[in-house]
Amino acid sequence: MSRLTRDSSRKRSGARAEFLWKKSLAQRLQLHKNSFDLIVGRKLFGKIDISFARHIFIAAFAILLASCAAPRDTEHHIVVSVHDQKLALLQKGALVATYPISTSKFGLSDRPGSYGTPLGELEIANKIGDGAPAGTVFKDRHRTGEIVGVNAPGRDPIVTRIIWLRGKEARNANAFGRDIYIHGTPEERNIGRPASYGCIRMRSVDIINLYSQVGPGAEVSIINPSLASVIPELGAKATQMAESNHALGVIR
């Protein structure tokens, strides 16, 4: 056998061994076949370089993150009534609590720049503010280090907690990009009437309570009608109250 033939044979053997090593490594990391073809196949006859190692690390890290991801909250459902200026929290369909809120003073809209509150079905995309003291000021979803008191004069920042919403329908598709939140406000004197710039505002004590109970993935419905019209428990309570008031009126 000539030297040229022997050299060619050794190169093919080396390339084959390198391919088998890379394939084994990829299988151990459980890389997707397409990723394997992209990362390994293109480097079949190349040397192991930093770029390849970086791809392997990123893929392994992504798998680790996916395995550690928190499960979606499928138990809770938030219903916001623009009519009532109230928010109801349901757990497995049962009413847990209601809170006074404030929607947009500019009305209902999902158009960018409208400052309106969007209607429809949304979900919790992210939560920001774990452990922050009441009144903690947030700018661009980061703590500024400032804390403001309730009804501080001339101040209207986002405070305490942020529940970031993502739209699930065409009519609220811009909600996430418009930074539509459920969040705390220092202007608690305006809670119970439309006063926001598109978000759903809550008192600090209430947003802390709500925040602690719900997680990413929880359903959020923003509706125009009253809560009693869509939540049977509230409808029954409203009827009982009306009947009691009527009976008291008759007795008097």
C-alpha positions, 0 to 999 in steps of 0.5 A: 500500500502506498503512503498516499493510500495509507494517509488517506485511510488514516484521515477517513478513520480519524474523521469517522472516529470524530463523527462517532464521538460527536454523535455519542456526545449529542445523544447523551445530551438528548439533542434533537435530531435537527440540532444534531444535523445542524451542529454535528453534520456540518462539522463532520470532517472539521476539528472540534472548536469552541463554537461547537462546544458553545452550541453543545453547552447552550443546548444542554442548558436549554434542556435543563431550563425546560426541565426546571420550568414551573408548571402553568397555573391552570387552577386560577382564573381572574375576571375583571369587570369594567362595569363594576370596576372590580376583579374576581379571583376564581380557583377551580371555578369557585369564587375566592375573592373580589377586589376593587380596581381601576381600568383606563380613563381612556376607555376600551381599546387595544390600539397602540397609543390609545391608553385603553384597556383591552377586552377579552381573554388573556393570560398571565405572562410574567410576575415581577416584584417578589418580596418587594415592600409595599410602595416599591417603585418600578420603572421598566419592570425594574426596582428604582430603589424608591418607595412611595406612600399611599396617595403621595401628592403628585406621584403616579408610578407603578408600585408594589407588584406587576402581573404582566398580561399577554393577549390570546385573541386578535382583539387584545393581541397588542396587550403584551407589547403595550405593557398591560399589567395588573399592578399596584398604584399609590393613587388608591383614592381613585380605585373604584373608578376608571383612572389608569392609562390602560392597565388594571390598578389595585391597592398595594395590599390587594395586589400583594394578596392576588400576586401570591395566589396566581402564577404564569399561565393563569387565565384572565378575562377582561369583560364589560358586563358586571361580575354577577352576570358571569359568576353564578355565586355573585349573581346569587348573592346580589339576588339575596341582597336585593331580596333582603333589602326589599323585605326590610323596606316592606317591614319599615 
